[in-house]
Amino acid sequence: MEYDAKIRNRLKRVEGQIKGIIRMVDSNEECKDVITQLSAARSALDRTIGVIVSSNIIDCIQQTEGLEEKTQEEIVQEAVDLLVKSR
């Protein structure tokens, strides 16, 4: 699967958030503020996972058209399983 610039940009943003959180921890920021930033980073990762999985569904369906190895339902179920596993 190819990952486009949007995925890379999302991950770079999360990387920046994590670096900011590390700075917050190093400077003993308030727990509430650190947790807020951690939640924001986790949310950004969750959205990135969703984008990757949804892109993967499209790729898999396009690759398997005409093939009888996997049905579209099986492909969608695999994608749902990936999302559930990521939580």
C-alpha positions in Angstrom: 0.0 0.0 0.0 1.2 3.5 -0.8 0.9 6.1 1.9 0.3 9.6 0.6 1.6 12.9 2.0 -1.5 13.4 4.1 -0.6 10.3 6.2 3.0 11.5 6.6 1.8 15.0 7.6 -0.6 13.6 10.2 2.2 11.5 11.7 4.6 14.4 11.7 2.0 16.4 13.6 1.6 13.6 16.2 5.4 13.5 16.5 5.4 17.2 17.3 2.7 16.7 19.9 4.6 13.9 21.5 7.8 16.0 21.6 5.8 18.8 23.2 4.4 16.4 25.8 7.9 15.2 26.6 9.0 18.8 27.2 5.9 19.3 29.4 6.9 16.2 31.5 10.5 17.4 31.7 9.4 20.8 33.0 6.9 19.2 35.5 3.8 20.7 34.0 0.4 20.0 35.6 -0.9 16.5 35.3 -4.2 17.8 33.8 -2.4 19.6 31.1 -0.2 16.6 30.2 -3.2 14.3 30.1 -5.1 16.7 27.9 -2.2 16.7 25.4 -1.8 12.9 25.6 -5.5 12.6 24.8 -5.1 14.9 21.8 -2.2 12.9 20.5 -4.1 9.6 20.9 -7.1 11.1 19.1 -4.8 12.2 16.2 -3.4 8.7 16.0 -6.9 7.1 16.1 -7.9 9.4 13.2 -4.8 8.4 11.3 -5.5 4.7 11.8 -9.0 5.3 10.4 -7.6 7.0 7.3 -5.1 4.2 6.7 -7.7 1.5 7.2 -10.3 3.2 5.0 -7.6 3.7 2.3 -6.7 0.0 2.7 -10.3 -1.1 2.2 -10.5 0.8 -1.1 -7.1 -0.7 -2.3 -8.0 -4.2 -1.3 -11.4 -4.1 -3.0 -9.8 -2.7 -6.2 -7.1 -5.4 -6.1 -9.6 -8.2 -5.6 -12.2 -7.3 -8.2 -12.7 -10.3 -10.4 -10.9 -12.6 -7.9 -12.9 -15.0 -5.7 -10.3 -15.3 -2.9 -11.9 -12.8 -0.7 -15.4 -11.3 -0.8 -15.9 -7.6 -0.2 -17.6 -8.5 3.1 -14.5 -10.3 4.2 -12.3 -7.4 3.3 -14.5 -5.0 5.3 -14.5 -7.4 8.3 -10.7 -7.5 8.2 -10.7 -3.7 8.3 -13.1 -3.6 11.2 -11.0 -6.1 13.0 -7.9 -3.9 12.5 -9.8 -0.9 13.9 -11.0 -2.9 17.0 -7.5 -4.2 17.6 -6.1 -0.7 17.5 -8.3 0.3 20.4 
